[in-house]
Amino acid sequence: MCVLKKRQGYLRFGIAGMGVGALSVLSAISQSQYSSLVAGADINGEVRRRFNEAFPRCRVYDSVDALCADESLDAIWISTPSRLHADHAVLAASRKKHVIISKPMATTLAEAERMVEACERNGVKLIAGHSLGFSPAIIEMATLARSESGIGKVRVAQLVAFTDWMLLPRTPEEVDERLGGGIIHRQSPHQIDALRILCGGRAESVRGYAGTWMKERKAPGFFSAFIQFDNGALGTASHNGYGYLVGSEIVPWGADVGIGGSDIQQRALTRRSLREGTTDEEALKDSMRLGGSSPLFARQTTKKPWLPLHLGLTIVSCDRGDIRHSPHGIYVYSDDGRRELSVGDDTSWFGRSEIEELYQAVVNGRELYRDGAWGMATLEVALAIQKSSTSRTEIKLRHQTSVRPNAFSATQNPRQDDGTCRACMEREDNDA
Ligand SMILES: NC(=O)c1ccc[n+]([C@@H]2O[C@H](COP(=O)([O-])OP(=O)(O)OC[C@H]3O[C@@H](n4cnc5c(N)ncnc54)[C@H](O)[C@@H]3O)[C@@H](O)[C@H]2O)c1
């Protein structure tokens, strides 16, 4: 239940598209001290009904156009299918709303360019968000390598992910590469952002490989990339989403649990049912959306040990040592042995840190560090993986940006909020 209280100094948010990816966004917007959830839009009537039930004081619209016309909103978080991101961002910008876009930013560079241009022309901010590459542990690793810690510069960063991404219930467009589907479009932004943060941001060239190994899924479920950075650092990333082995089993504190919570036997059953065509993917996906019956994406505790799922096992080799994740932070291996630095185990930064970044930019004039140009550079790397795999050549990059220094000084663990649900406070304020 909402505990309503009058409060000044937050951004009034609307959310466009309220599917599975929107769940953590809804919770971030409604709980951050920097935002209030005021409205949502979705073309699916059942999703709108469930949103209304969960946030009864919020306005709900059946189109992004109507949402963007809502005069009371300062910002829109766009979580519609990837192929619609550009149109919806341009629409929001044209109505003078700031934009946070869920990864991937777009499906082509031309779309990303259009988004950046529209936001600049309308004087609004654009954040390329929802990427685990900005997690506190990755920022801590990069900060350590930039500091006088003695470990020296990053030479090679390697990320190896094994998940069951391809086995989760998917809409047809999620497994159609032309529409932004498959593991490269959908998952590589996490790893590319992490590599860019660790290796300075400006990738020079990419050699990539994509694998489509499951005939029931037409889009790639595997990729591997070799990314050369302009400062000499090398980043490698791979993700196998077919769900035989999952990365959480590899660390001593982990167990055989995929992204959706299933173990190896459950994953085998899912695979068999996909092969036999007996899976009702539409119904299963719907059950994972807001208010649905699936326990998979039910609200989870925010305090849990890190597992190598979307980002994968991450090993950063520096001049004089190596760094990797520990259960609640990072392990640093150096000439002095191994030490652990805690970064906390609160995962609520995901979503909230974008909101705080936008608030600080809009209210206090601070520079964004994952702006449209950053997102476009990450997209360029992802698209280069696809292109390189087809052409079997190395792809040179042209749209790269450096990591902004404030990415390291920004609050990576947003202040703990008081648990108040701030959905619809704007309306309460109006009523008062
Ligand atoms: N699934 C995740 O865990 C996850 C996590 C982070 C980011 N994302 C991103 O979120 C986006 C959506 O993915 P998803 O998994 O939530 O898919 P989804 O199908 O569950 O959600 C998309 C929602 O958008 C709605 N929609 C479609 N067309 C629309 C339109 N024209 N106007 C308004 N609403 C519309 C759909 O009805 C649906 O409710 C993708 O870009 C994805 O990369 C997903």
The ligand as an SDF file (V2000), in Angstrom:
LIG
                    3D

 44 48  0  0  0  0  0  0  0  0999 V2000
   13.1820   -9.0340  -19.7500 N   0  0  0  0  0  0  0  0  0  0  0  0
   14.1030   -8.4690  -18.9900 C   0  0  0  0  0  0  0  0  0  0  0  0
   14.4990   -9.0040  -17.9390 O   0  0  0  0  0  0  0  0  0  0  0  0
   14.6910   -7.1300  -19.3880 C   0  0  0  0  0  0  0  0  0  0  0  0
   15.6230   -6.5570  -18.5500 C   0  0  0  0  0  0  0  0  0  0  0  0
   16.1500   -5.3290  -18.8820 C   0  0  0  0  0  0  0  0  0  0  0  0
   15.7350   -4.6920  -20.0410 C   0  0  0  0  0  0  0  0  0  0  0  0
   14.8320   -5.2820  -20.8580 N   0  0  0  0  0  0  0  0  0  0  0  0
   14.4260   -4.5560  -22.0680 C   0  0  0  0  0  0  0  0  0  0  0  0
   13.0620   -4.1840  -21.9720 O   0  0  0  0  0  0  0  0  0  0  0  0
   12.5130   -4.1390  -23.2720 C   0  0  0  0  0  0  0  0  0  0  0  0
   11.2210   -4.9480  -23.2780 C   0  0  0  0  0  0  0  0  0  0  0  0
   11.5410   -6.3040  -22.9950 O   0  0  0  0  0  0  0  0  0  0  0  0
   10.5910   -7.1720  -22.0580 P   0  0  0  0  0  0  0  0  0  0  0  0
   11.2970   -8.4260  -21.7480 O   0  0  0  0  0  0  0  0  0  0  0  0
   10.0890   -6.3490  -20.9160 O   0  0  0  0  0  0  0  0  0  0  0  0
    9.3910   -7.4800  -23.0660 O   0  0  0  0  0  0  0  0  0  0  0  0
    7.8540   -7.5920  -22.7410 P   0  0  0  0  0  0  0  0  0  0  0  0
    7.2090   -8.0950  -23.9620 O   0  0  0  0  0  0  0  0  0  0  0  0
    7.6330   -8.3360  -21.4640 O   0  0  0  0  0  0  0  0  0  0  0  0
    7.4390   -6.0760  -22.4590 O   0  0  0  0  0  0  0  0  0  0  0  0
    7.2080   -5.1220  -23.4350 C   0  0  0  0  0  0  0  0  0  0  0  0
    5.9040   -4.4100  -23.0890 C   0  0  0  0  0  0  0  0  0  0  0  0
    5.7360   -3.3450  -24.0080 O   0  0  0  0  0  0  0  0  0  0  0  0
    4.3930   -3.3620  -24.4390 C   0  0  0  0  0  0  0  0  0  0  0  0
    4.3190   -2.7450  -25.7590 N   0  0  0  0  0  0  0  0  0  0  0  0
    4.6130   -3.2800  -26.9680 C   0  0  0  0  0  0  0  0  0  0  0  0
    4.4170   -2.3720  -27.9440 N   0  0  0  0  0  0  0  0  0  0  0  0
    4.0330   -1.2370  -27.3280 C   0  0  0  0  0  0  0  0  0  0  0  0
    3.6530    0.0490  -27.8070 C   0  0  0  0  0  0  0  0  0  0  0  0
    3.6860    0.3550  -29.1170 N   0  0  0  0  0  0  0  0  0  0  0  0
    3.2700    0.9710  -26.9000 N   0  0  0  0  0  0  0  0  0  0  0  0
    3.2120    0.6800  -25.5770 C   0  0  0  0  0  0  0  0  0  0  0  0
    3.5370   -0.5200  -25.0730 N   0  0  0  0  0  0  0  0  0  0  0  0
    3.9430   -1.4750  -25.9320 C   0  0  0  0  0  0  0  0  0  0  0  0
    3.9940   -4.8240  -24.4550 C   0  0  0  0  0  0  0  0  0  0  0  0
    2.5760   -4.9800  -24.3880 O   0  0  0  0  0  0  0  0  0  0  0  0
    4.6990   -5.3420  -23.2120 C   0  0  0  0  0  0  0  0  0  0  0  0
    3.9080   -5.2710  -22.0530 O   0  0  0  0  0  0  0  0  0  0  0  0
   13.5710   -4.6780  -24.2430 C   0  0  0  0  0  0  0  0  0  0  0  0
   14.2110   -3.6010  -24.8640 O   0  0  0  0  0  0  0  0  0  0  0  0
   14.5170   -5.3910  -23.3100 C   0  0  0  0  0  0  0  0  0  0  0  0
   15.8470   -5.4280  -23.8150 O   0  0  0  0  0  0  0  0  0  0  0  0
   14.2660   -6.4870  -20.5420 C   0  0  0  0  0  0  0  0  0  0  0  0
  1  2  1  0
  2  3  2  0
  2  4  1  0
  4  5  1  0
  4 44  2  0
  5  6  2  0
  6  7  1  0
  7  8  2  0
  8  9  1  0
  8 44  1  0
  9 10  1  0
  9 42  1  0
 10 11  1  0
 11 12  1  0
 11 40  1  0
 12 13  1  0
 13 14  1  0
 14 15  2  0
 14 16  1  0
 14 17  1  0
 17 18  1  0
 18 19  2  0
 18 20  1  0
 18 21  1  0
 21 22  1  0
 22 23  1  0
 23 24  1  0
 23 38  1  0
 24 25  1  0
 25 26  1  0
 25 36  1  0
 26 27  1  0
 26 35  1  0
 27 28  2  0
 28 29  1  0
 29 30  1  0
 29 35  2  0
 30 31  1  0
 30 32  2  0
 32 33  1  0
 33 34  2  0
 34 35  1  0
 36 37  1  0
 36 38  1  0
 38 39  1  0
 40 41  1  0
 40 42  1  0
 42 43  1  0
M  CHG  2   8   1  16  -1
M  END
$$$$
